[in-house]
Amino acid sequence: MSQNTDNSNQDSLISVRVTDIITALLFIVVGLVVMFGSLKLGANWSSDGPEAGYFPFYISLIMLLSSAVNLYQAAIVNKKKKLESFVSKESFKQVMAVLLPAIVFVMGVQLIGIYVSSICYIAFFMVWLGKYRIWKAIAVSVGVSVTLYLLFEFWFQIPLPHGSWFNPLELVGVQ
């Protein structure tokens, strides 16, 4: 991974200022949601102490105020951050190269179980990013999944997800 020292390059995907504004707005929305939920629960001090929404209300109030200050600084005060790059296109591609397969892995755990998904995920990354030969990737990924199965399901008696849509382990007699 190469390190870019020039923060004002042309291949910037998004600036620091825009990222700060978006983050502040998201935290304001979360703060408002928590605040209104707290008000529904009761955010007062009753005769027997604080109601259920008392502490979440004040935490969300602090979060709202902090986010408003951050929004003000990003939008009004620090206009020079408009030129600073938060992430370049190349760096974003590298992050997505890891994030998207991870999302597919999580969905695969739900659909076909953790063991088969782990075999596919580990083998995919070993071949694609690690440039290992496919037979090594299959051997390691199957070995890791068998080890996980023996460790959790057999020895500790802790069942891990087998898949709701299709359980390939049923084909080999594993429940």
C-alpha positions, 0 to 999 in steps of 0.5 A, a space after each residue: 500500500 502506498 502512502 500519499 503525502 500530498 493531501 490536495 491531489 486530483 484523485 481525491 474521492 472526498 474531502 475532509 470537510 465533506 466527511 466532517 459535515 456528513 459525520 456531524 449530520 449523521 450524529 445529529 440524526 442519531 442524537 435526535 432519534 435517541 432524544 425522542 425515544 428517551 422522551 417517550 420513555 420519560 426523561 424526568 426525575 420522578 419520586 423514586 429516581 430517574 425515569 428510564 429515558 433520563 440518562 439517554 436523554 442527556 447523553 443524546 443532548 451532549 451528542 447533539 451539542 458536540 455534533 452541532 459544534 463539529 458541524 459549525 467548525 466543518 461548514 463555517 470555520 475550517 473551509 481550508 479542509 475543503 482541499 484536503 483529501 480524506 480518501 483517494 480513489 485508490 485507497 477507497 478501492 483497496 478498502 472496498 476490496 476487503 469490505 465487499 467480500 466481508 459483507 458477502 461472507 456475513 450473508 453467506 454465514 446466514 445462508 449456508 453456515 459459517 464453516 462453508 462460508 469460511 472455506 470460501 472466504 479464506 480461500 478467496 483471499 489467499 488466492 486473490 490477495 495473497 497470490 497463493 496456489 489454489 491447492 494451498 488455499 483450499 487446504 488451509 481454508 478446509 483445515 481452519 473450518 474443520 478446526 473451528 468445527 472440532 473446537 466449537 461444536 465437538 469439544 465445547 458443544 457450542 453450535 455455530 450458524 449452519 445456514 438457514 437457506 441451505 446447510 451443506 454440512 447435512 450432506 456429509 451427516 453433520 447436524 
